[in-house]
């Protein structure tokens, strides 16, 4: 956690710290994705929100819904759409839609269709596409840890919105 925050270390961090050696190797990648990426932060957050929601990781989705999503300009409707909507949800812009589709395809098949790849390639350089794929994979991994370890929600984090 940042030194100037009043928040307790996240429950996820305390869980991962049970294996201090593994956690020390995981931290640089997680910090690098969030703080040193080549992808615009808003785009990164769309992929993170969608991946966590699809994996049922309410814990991680809820932390990002409070801390990172609003900070990068995601609206409440977009944050909710990541959890309950489709790629065609009216909350998304046309540019956002391809990110949601990519996250869904990676979640469902561990692959990106030629159609989605070609749209991504119009907007992103190859290194950015790779970063988006790795971001989705990293948050799928974290989601697996969160759901398997039954990590409870942070008391201040958002819960998934009700589905219509």
BAKEDREN-655416 format. One record per residue: residue number from 1; residue in three letters; x, y, z of N, C-alpha, C in turn. Coordinates in steps of 0.05 Angstrom, whole numbers, plus 32768, in hexadecimal, padded with zeros to 4 digits. Each point is the difference from the previous one (the first is absolute). Last residue first. Layout:
REM BAKEDREN-655416
 seq type neast nnorth  nup caeast canorth caup ceast cnorth  cup
 NUM  ala     X      Y    Z      X       Y    Z     X      Y    Z
...
REM end
This chain:
REM BAKEDREN-655416
 seq type neast nnorth  nup caeast canorth caup ceast cnorth  cup
 164  unk  7DA3   7F74 7EE6   7FE4    8006 7FF9  7FF1   7FE7 7FFB
 163  unk  8054   8006 8045   7FFA    7FFC 7FE4  7FE2   8006 7FFB
 162  unk  8041   802B 804F   7FEB    7FEC 7FFA  7FFC   7FFF 7FE2
 161  unk  8060   801E 8025   7FE5    800A 7FFE  7FED   7FE9 7FFA
 160  unk  805C   7FF3 8038   7FF5    7FFF 7FE5  7FE4   800C 8000
 159  unk  803D   8028 8049   7FF7    7FE5 7FFA  7FF5   8000 7FE4
 158  unk  804F   8042 8030   7FE5    7FFC 7FF4  7FFA   7FE3 7FFE
 157  unk  8043   8025 804E   7FFE    7FFB 7FE3  7FE3   7FFD 7FF7
 156  unk  8024   800C 805C   7FFB    8019 7FF2  7FFC   7FFC 7FE2
 155  unk  8016   7FB8 803E   7FE8    800D 800A  7FF8   8019 7FF1
 154  unk  8032   7FAD 7FD1   8008    8015 8012  7FE7   800F 8009
 153  unk  7FF5   7F9A 7FE5   8001    801B 7FF5  800C   8013 8015
 152  unk  801B   7F97 8002   7FE9    8012 8006  8004   801B 7FF4
 151  unk  8029   7F9F 7FE0   8008    8019 800C  7FE7   8012 8002
 150  unk  8015   7F9E 7FE4   7FE8    800B 800D  8006   801A 800F
 149  unk  8038   7FC5 7FC6   8007    8004 801C  7FE9   800D 8010
 148  unk  7FF5   7FF0 7FA3   8008    7FE6 800C  8006   8003 801D
 147  unk  7FED   804E 7FCD   7FE8    7FEF 8002  8006   7FE5 800E
 146  unk  8048   803C 7FF1   7FEC    800D 8010  7FE7   7FEE 8004
 145  unk  8046   7FE5 7FC5   8009    8000 801C  7FEA   800A 8012
 144  unk  7FF0   8006 7FA5   8000    7FE4 8008  8009   7FFE 801E
 143  unk  8004   8054 7FD8   7FE4    7FF8 8004  7FFE   7FE4 800A
 142  unk  8054   8021 7FE5   7FF8    800B 801A  7FE3   7FF8 8007
 141  unk  801F   7FE6 7FAB   800E    7FF2 8014  7FF8   800A 801C
 140  unk  7FDE   802E 7FB8   7FF3    7FE6 8001  800E   7FEF 8015
 139  unk  8026   8052 7FED   7FE8    8004 8011  7FEF   7FE6 8000
 138  unk  804D   8001 7FCB   8008    8005 801B  7FE8   8002 8012
 137  unk  7FF2   7FF8 7FA3   800A    7FE7 800C  8008   8003 801D
 136  unk  7FE6   804D 7FCE   7FE9    7FEE 8004  8009   7FE6 800D
 135  unk  8044   803B 7FEB   7FEF    800B 8015  7FE8   7FEE 8005
 134  unk  8038   7FEB 7FB8   800C    7FF9 8019  7FF0   800B 8018
 133  unk  7FE4   8017 7FA9   7FFD    7FE4 8004  800B   7FF7 801B
 132  unk  800D   8059 7FE6   7FE4    7FFB 8006  7FFB   7FE3 8005
 131  unk  8056   8019 7FE4   7FFB    8009 801C  7FE2   7FFB 8008
 130  unk  801A   7FEF 7FA7   800B    7FEC 8012  7FFB   8007 801D
 129  unk  7FE7   803F 7FC1   7FEE    7FE9 7FFE  800B   7FEA 8013
 128  unk  8036   804A 7FF6   7FE9    8007 8010  7FEC   7FE9 7FFF
 127  unk  804D   7FFA 7FCB   8008    7FFE 801C  7FE8   8006 8012
 126  unk  7FF5   800A 7FA2   8002    7FE4 8008  8007   7FFD 801E
 125  unk  7FCC   8058 7FE5   8018    7FF4 7FF6  8002   7FE3 800B
 124  unk  7FA0   8033 7FF2   8016    7FFB 8012  8018   7FF5 7FF1
 123  unk  7FAC   8016 7FD5   8001    8014 8016  8019   7FFD 8011
 122  unk  7FE8   7FC7 7FB5   7FFB    801A 7FF6  8005   8016 8015
 121  unk  8004   7FA3 8016   8018    8009 7FF1  7FFD   801B 7FF3
 120  unk  7FB6   7FD6 802D   8014    8008 8013  8019   800B 7FF2
 119  unk  7FBD   7FDB 7FCB   7FF7    8019 800B  8014   800B 8014
 118  unk  8010   7FAC 7FDB   8004    8014 7FEC  7FF6   801C 800A
 117  unk  7FF4   7FB4 8038   801D    8007 7FFD  8003   8016 7FEC
 116  unk  7FAB   7FDB 800B   8007    8012 8016  801D   8008 7FFE
 115  unk  7FE3   7FC4 7FBF   7FF0    8018 7FFE  8008   8014 8016
 114  unk  8024   7FA8 7FFF   800C    8011 7FEC  7FF2   801B 7FFE
 113  unk  7FFA   7FCE 805E   7FF8    7FFB 7FE4  800E   8013 7FED
 112  unk  8026   7FDB 805E   7FF3    8018 7FF5  7FFA   7FFA 7FE3
 111  unk  8010   7FC0 8060   8009    8007 7FE5  7FF0   801A 7FF8
 110  unk  7FEF   7FC5 804C   801C    8005 8002  800C   8007 7FE5
 109  unk  7FA0   7FF2 8017   800F    7FEE 7FEF  801F   8001 8003
 108  unk  7FBA   8033 8035   7FF2    7FE8 7FF6  8012   7FEC 7FF2
 107  unk  8023   8053 8022   7FF4    7FF1 8016  7FF4   7FE6 7FF6
 106  unk  8021   803D 7FC1   8016    7FF3 800F  7FF6   7FF0 8017
 105  unk  7FC1   8030 7FCF   800B    7FEA 7FF0  8017   7FF3 800E
 104  unk  7FD9   804C 8029   7FED    7FE9 7FFF  800C   7FE8 7FF1
 103  unk  8030   8051 8002   8000    7FF4 801A  7FEE   7FE7 8001
 102  unk  8000   8033 7FB1   8019    7FF3 8003  8001   7FF1 801B
 101  unk  7FB6   8036 7FEF   7FFF    7FE8 7FEF  801A   7FF0 8003
 100  unk  7FFC   8053 802A   7FEE    7FEE 800E  7FFF   7FE5 7FF0
  99  unk  8030   8045 7FD9   800E    7FF7 8018  7FEF   7FEC 8010
  98  unk  7FDB   802B 7FB4   8014    7FEC 7FF8  8010   7FF6 8018
  97  unk  7FC0   8045 800D   7FF3    7FE7 7FF9  8015   7FEB 7FF9
  96  unk  8014   805D 8010   8000    7FEF 8017  7FF6   7FE4 7FFA
  95  unk  7FFF   8044 7FBD   801C    7FF7 8006  8001   7FEE 8018
  94  unk  7FAD   8027 7FE8   8008    7FED 7FEC  801C   7FF5 8005
  93  unk  7FCF   801F 8056   8005    800D 7FE7  8007   7FEB 7FEB
  92  unk  7FC2   7FEC 8059   801A    7FFF 7FF3  8001   8011 7FE7
  91  unk  7FB1   7FF2 8035   8014    800F 8011  801B   8002 7FF2
  90  unk  7FB3   7FCD 7FDF   8001    801C 7FF8  8014   8011 8010
  89  unk  800A   7F95 7FEA   7FF3    8011 8014  8003   801D 7FF8
  88  unk  8024   7FAD 7FD5   7FEF    8013 7FF3  7FF1   8013 8013
  87  unk  8039   7FB9 801D   8011    8012 7FF1  7FF0   8015 7FF1
  86  unk  7FD0   7FDB 8055   800E    7FF2 7FEA  8013   8015 7FF3
  85  unk  7FDF   7FFF 806C   7FF8    8005 7FE4  800E   7FEF 7FEC
  84  unk  800F   8004 8062   7FE5    7FF4 7FFA  7FF8   8003 7FE3
  83  unk  8056   801D 8029   7FF8    7FEA 8010  7FE7   7FF2 7FF6
  82  unk  8025   804E 7FD7   8015    7FEC 8000  7FF8   7FE7 800F
  81  unk  7FC8   804B 8001   7FFE    7FF1 7FE7  8016   7FEB 7FFE
  80  unk  8001   803D 8049   7FEA    7FED 8002  7FFE   7FEE 7FE7
  79  unk  803D   8046 7FFD   8009    7FED 8014  7FEB   7FEA 8004
  78  unk  7FE9   8048 7FC9   8013    7FEE 7FF3  800B   7FEB 8013
  77  unk  7FC4   8041 8022   7FF2    7FEF 7FEC  8014   7FED 7FF2
  76  unk  8022   8042 803A   7FF3    7FEB 800F  7FF1   7FED 7FEE
  75  unk  8053   8030 7FD4   7FE7    8009 800D  7FF5   7FE9 8010
  74  unk  8069   8016 7FE5   7FEA    7FEE 7FFB  7FE8   800A 800F
  73  unk  805B   8028 8001   7FEA    800B 7FF1  7FEA   7FED 7FF8
  72  unk  8052   7FF6 803A   8008    8001 7FE3  7FE9   8009 7FEE
  71  unk  7FF5   7FF8 8060   8019    800F 7FFC  8007   8003 7FE3
  70  unk  7FB7   7FC8 801C   7FFA    801C 7FFF  8018   8012 7FFB
  69  unk  8012   7FA2 8007   7FED    8007 7FEB  7FF9   801D 7FFE
  68  unk  8039   7FD9 8048   800C    8006 7FE6  7FED   8009 7FEA
  67  unk  7FE2   7FEF 805F   801A    800E 7FFF  8008   8008 7FE3
  66  unk  7FAC   7FD0 8014   8002    8016 8012  801A   8011 7FFB
  65  unk  7FEE   7FB1 7FCE   7FE9    8011 7FFC  8001   8019 8011
  64  unk  8041   7FBB 8009   8005    8011 7FE9  7FE8   8013 7FFA
  63  unk  7FF7   7FC2 8046   8016    8012 8007  8005   8013 7FE9
  62  unk  7FC0   7FBD 7FF2   7FF6    8014 8012  8016   8014 8009
  61  unk  8014   7FB5 7FC8   7FF0    8012 7FF1  7FF7   8017 8013
  60  unk  802D   7FBA 8028   8013    8011 7FF0  7FF0   8014 7FEF
  59  unk  7FCC   7FC4 8037   8014    800E 8010  8011   8013 7FEF
  58  unk  7FC3   7FC3 7FD8   7FF3    8019 8009  8014   8010 8011
  57  unk  8007   7FB3 7FB9   8012    800A 8015  7FF6   801B 8009
  56  unk  7FE1   7FC2 7FB6   7FF2    7FFF 801A  8010   800B 8017
  55  unk  8014   7FFB 7F9F   800B    7FEA 8010  7FF2   7FFF 801B
  54  unk  7FEA   8045 7FC2   7FFA    7FE6 7FF3  8009   7FE8 8011
  53  unk  8016   8057 801F   7FE3    7FFB 8001  7FF9   7FE5 7FF3
  52  unk  8059   801E 7FFA   7FF9    7FF9 801C  7FE3   7FF9 8002
  51  unk  801D   8020 7FAD   800C    7FE6 8006  7FF9   7FF6 801C
  50  unk  7FE5   8057 7FE4   7FF2    7FEB 7FF2  800A   7FE5 8007
  49  unk  802D   804B 8024   7FE4    7FFE 800B  7FF1   7FE9 7FF3
  48  unk  8057   8014 7FDE   8001    7FF5 801B  7FE4   7FFC 800B
  47  unk  8008   802A 7FAC   8008    7FE4 7FFE  8000   7FF3 801C
  46  unk  7FF1   805C 7FFC   7FE9    7FF2 7FF4  8006   7FE2 7FFF
  45  unk  8045   8038 801D   7FEC    7FFB 8014  7FE7   7FF3 7FF5
  44  unk  8046   801A 7FC5   8009    7FEB 8012  7FEA   7FF9 8014
  43  unk  7FF3   804A 7FCB   7FFC    7FE8 7FF0  8008   7FE8 8011
  42  unk  800E   8054 8025   7FE4    7FFB 7FFE  7FFB   7FE6 7FF1
  41  unk  805A   8021 8007   7FF5    7FF4 8019  7FE2   7FFA 7FFE
  40  unk  8041   7FFC 7FAA   7FF3    8015 800F  7FF2   7FF4 8019
  39  unk  8055   7FCE 7FDB   7FE4    8002 7FF8  7FF3   8017 8011
  38  unk  8058   7FE2 800E   8000    800F 7FE7  7FE4   8004 7FF5
  37  unk  8025   7FF1 806C   7FF7    7FF4 7FE7  8002   8013 7FE8
  36  unk  8014   8000 8066   8015    8005 7FEC  7FF8   7FF5 7FE4
  35  unk  7FCC   7FF9 8056   800D    801A 8001  8014   8006 7FEA
  34  unk  7FC6   7FAE 800B   7FF0    8017 8009  800F   801B 7FFD
  33  unk  802A   7FAD 7FE8   7FE8    8002 7FF1  7FF1   801A 8007
  32  unk  804C   7FEB 8033   8007    8008 7FE5  7FE7   8003 7FEE
  31  unk  7FF8   7FDD 8057   8006    801D 8001  8006   800A 7FE5
  30  unk  7FF3   7FA4 8007   7FE7    800E 8006  8004   801E 8001
  29  unk  804C   7FCA 7FF5   7FEF    7FFF 7FE8  7FE6   800F 8005
  28  unk  803E   7FF9 8049   800A    8011 7FEA  7FEE   7FFF 7FE7
  27  unk  7FE9   7FC7 804D   7FFC    801D 8003  800B   8011 7FE9
  26  unk  800C   7F9E 800C   7FE8    8009 7FF3  7FFD   801F 7FFF
  25  unk  8047   7FD2 802E   8004    7FFE 7FE3  7FE8   800A 7FF0
  24  unk  7FFE   7FFD 805F   8015    8013 7FF8  8006   7FFF 7FE2
  23  unk  7FC4   7FC1 8026   7FF4    801B 7FFF  8015   8014 7FF8
  22  unk  801D   7FA8 800D   7FF0    8002 7FE8  7FF4   801C 7FFE
  21  unk  802F   7FEF 804E   8012    7FFF 7FE9  7FF1   8002 7FE6
  20  unk  7FD0   7FFC 8053   800E    8019 7FFC  8013   8000 7FE8
  19  unk  7FA6   7FD1 801F   8017    7FF5 7FF2  8011   8018 7FF8
  18  unk  7FB9   8017 8030   8004    7FE7 800D  8017   7FF1 7FF3
  17  unk  7FDC   8052 7FDE   8018    8002 8011  8004   7FE6 8010
  16  unk  7FB2   8010 7FCA   8017    7FF8 7FF0  801A   8000 8011
  15  unk  7FB0   801D 802A   7FFE    7FE4 7FF8  8018   7FF7 7FF0
  14  unk  7FFA   805A 8017   8005    7FF0 8019  7FFD   7FE2 7FFA
  13  unk  7FEB   803C 7FBB   801D    8001 8006  8007   7FEF 8018
  12  unk  7FA4   800A 7FEA   800F    7FF0 7FEC  801D   8000 8006
  11  unk  7FCB   8037 8034   7FFD    7FE4 8008  800E   7FEE 7FEC
  10  unk  8023   8064 800A   7FEA    7FF1 7FF5  8000   7FE4 800A
   9  unk  802A   804E 803C   8007    7FF0 7FE9  7FE8   7FEF 7FF6
   8  unk  7FE2   8056 8030   800F    7FE9 8008  800A   7FF2 7FE7
   7  unk  7FEB   806A 7FFD   7FF5    7FE5 7FFD  8013   7FEB 800B
   6  unk  800F   8060 7FF7   7FF5    7FF7 801A  7FF5   7FE4 7FFF
   5  unk  8053   8030 7FC4   7FE4    7FF8 8001  7FF8   7FF7 801C
   4  unk  805A   801B 7FD9   7FEF    8016 800A  7FE2   7FF9 8001
   3  unk  8047   7FC3 7FE1   8007    8009 801B  7FED   8015 800B
   2  unk  7FE2   7FB4 7FB6   800F    8019 8001  8004   8009 801D
   1  unk  7FF5   7F99 7FEF   7FEF    8017 8000  8012   8019 8000
REM end
